Amino acid sequence: MSIETTATEAATVLAALAGMLRELLEEYGLDDAEITMETTFHDDLELESVDLVALSGQLREHYGDRVNFAAFIAERDLDEIIALTVGELVRYIVASLRATA
């Protein structure tokens, strides 16, 4: 895999994930929030645990069983979950999709 392929995959996943997040944020009136690889779920997007559960459902709907968000979160302690960035999840999704390709 080339670096360009990885960047393209990450950009594609970021775009899909940003769409899912905007859908979640819409009910808070934050659907115009800028979402980048550095965006944090807690501090920047102010997502609550219930929002992460909803995001998990959206990821399953979009990617099927190839992406296990619950397992991704379960590997982290609370401080790591609070500091979690969109980029970390994007890299996990790309790796998961590659592993099942």
N, C-alpha and C positions, 0 to 999 in steps of 0.2 A: 504494500500500500504506500502510495506516495503522500507527501505532506499535503499536496493540493487536494487529493481525494479526502483526506481526513478533514481538511478545512471545509470542503464542500459538504461533507456529511454533517459536520458540526453546524454549519450555517443552515442546512435543511432542518435539522433537529431543533435548532434554536428558533427558527421561524415557526415550526409547529408548536413548540412548547410556549412560545410567546403568545400565540393565538389562544392556547388553552388557558394561560394565565390571565389574559385580557378578559376572557369569558368569565373567569372566577372574580376578577376585580371589578367587573361591570356593576355588580350589585353594590359595591362601595363607591361607585363613581370614579374609580381610578383606572378605567380601561385605556386611558391615554398615557399611562406610565411608561417611561422608557425602560425596555427590558434588554439588558446586555449580558454577556458572559459573567460580568462582575456583579450584577444585581444580586442582592441577598433577599431570600424569601421573607425573613423576619424583619430586618431593619428597613429595607427599601420598599418592599411590597406589603409589609405588615400582615402577612398571612398568619392565620391561626391554625391550630392542629386540625380543626374541622375542614379548613381549606385544603390542607395537604391530603386529607382523606378524599376530598372531591377531586383533587388533581390526580391522585392515584387511580381513581375510576376513569378519568379522562385518558390517562396514559394507557390503561388496559384496553379501553375502547379503541384507541388509535393504533397501538402496537401489539395488542393481544398479549399472550403469555410470554412474549420474548423480552419484555421489560418488567421486572419485578420491583416496583417502587417500595413496597413494604420491606423487602429484604435489604434494599439499598439504605433505607432509613434505619432499620433494625441494627445495622452494623455501626451506627454512630451513637455517641453519648449526647446528652441534652445540649451541651455547649456547642458541639459540632453541628447539631441540627439547627440551632439558633444562628450559627454563622454560615450555614449552607448557602452556596451561590448557585445561580442558574447554570453557570459554566460547569460546576461539578456534576450536576444532574445531566447536562448535555453530554459530557464525556462518558458518563455511565451508560446513557441510552445508546450512544454510538458503539461503545464496547459490547453492550448486550446484543445489539442488532448484528454486529459482526460475528459474535460467537454463535448466533443461530442461523447465520446466512448459509 
